[in-house]
Amino acid sequence: MGSILSHLLLSLLVFFITVQSQSIIKSLPRFAGDLPFKLETGYIGVGEFDDVQLFCYFIESERSPKDDPMMLWLTRGPGCSSLSGLIYEIGPSNFNYDNSSGNRPSFLLNPYSWTKVANIIFLDQPVGTGF
């Protein structure tokens, strides 16, 4: 198990050099203005031929990305997207239910986000979870 996790973490560390499908997200619906943090999404290939693709979110540290640690967030399943950890737990924004209209929530900044002190990869797993 440790060997598999080590391989996965190493793969994730080189994620932004090798990912074929990657997007930089600059805004979100119902969030006023541009995002004040760097959010990237994409797929990372796992396996000898990258034949398995896992979706992930990467949020750069808001303090000092080059000096701050890299953290991997795995949400426990089965089949639970890491979006729940990003939105409901440690990410830089949360749903703003008080300012939402109908079933369309808006967002507000999370002053207690772990991304204030760490670079975080939120990984969807197992395969097929998330986007």
N, C-alpha and C positions, 0 to 999 in steps of 0.2 A: 504494500500500500504506500509506504514512504517513497519508494522509487517512482511510482506513478505520479504521486503528488509533486515530487521534485521535478519530474519531467514537465508536468503541466505548468508549474510555476516558472520554470526556465522558458518555456514556450511563450508564456504571457509576458515575460520581461522583454522579449524581442518582438512583441506584438506589433508595435507601431512601425517597425522596419519591414515586416513581412506580410502584413494583412493586405489582402487583395480588395476586400470590400470594407471600406472605412468611411465614416462621415463625421464631419465636425458640425455639431449642433450649436447654432448661435442664438436661437430663440425658441420659445415654446408657446403654443396657443394659450391664451389667457394669462400670460406673464407679461407685465408691462415692460417694454423695452428689450434690449439685448441681455442675454444671460451674463451675470458678473463673474462667472467661473467658466473654465474650459471643459466642455463635455464632448467626448468622442464616442462613437458607437461603431461596432463592426463585428466581423466573424473571425475566429482564429481556428486554423486547421490543426487537428490533433491526429496522431497516427503516422505511420511511416510515409504515407503519401498524402497527408492532410485530407484524407477522405471523409473525416468526421469534422463537422463545423459547429463550433459553440459560439453563441452570441454573447457579447459583453459590452458593458459601458465602462468608460474610463473617465475619471474626473481628476484633473490635475490639482495639486495642492494650491490653496489660495495664498499660502505664505511664501514658501521657497521650494518650488518643485524639484530643483536639482539637489537640494540638501535634505529635504524631508523624505521619510521612508515610503516605500511602496507597500501597499496592503492589498490582499486579495480577500474579497467578501464572497462567501458561498452561502446562499440561502438554503436552508434545509427543506426538503421536498416531502413527498415526491412531486416532481414537476413544478416546483415553485420558482417563478421568475425572480431574479435578483432585483427587479424593479421595486419589489416590496421593501427591501432593505434601503434602496436608494431614496424612495419617497417617504416611507413611514418611520425609518429608523435613523440612519446616520448621514444621509445625503444633504446637499446644500440647499434643497428646497423641499417644502412639504405642501400638501394640499391645503388650501385656505377655504375651509367649509363655510366660514362666516360670510365670505364675499363671493360665494358661488351662486350661479343661477341654474335652477333645475338640476339636471344630472351632469352639468358641465363645471367641474371644479376649477378654480383658479389656483395660482401658486403664490407662496410667500417664501422668503428666505429663512433658512434655519440657522439661527445664531449659534447653535451647538453642533454644527456639522463637523464630522471628523475630517472633512476635506480642508478644514482650516489649517491642519497640521500634517496631513498625509496625502499622498497620491493614492487613489483607490481604484482598483479594477473590480467591478461587480460582474460576476460570471454566471450566466444562465446555464444550468445543468440539471438533469442529463440532456443529451442531444434531443432537440426538438422542443425544448422549453424556451419560452420567450419568443423573439421574432426570428 
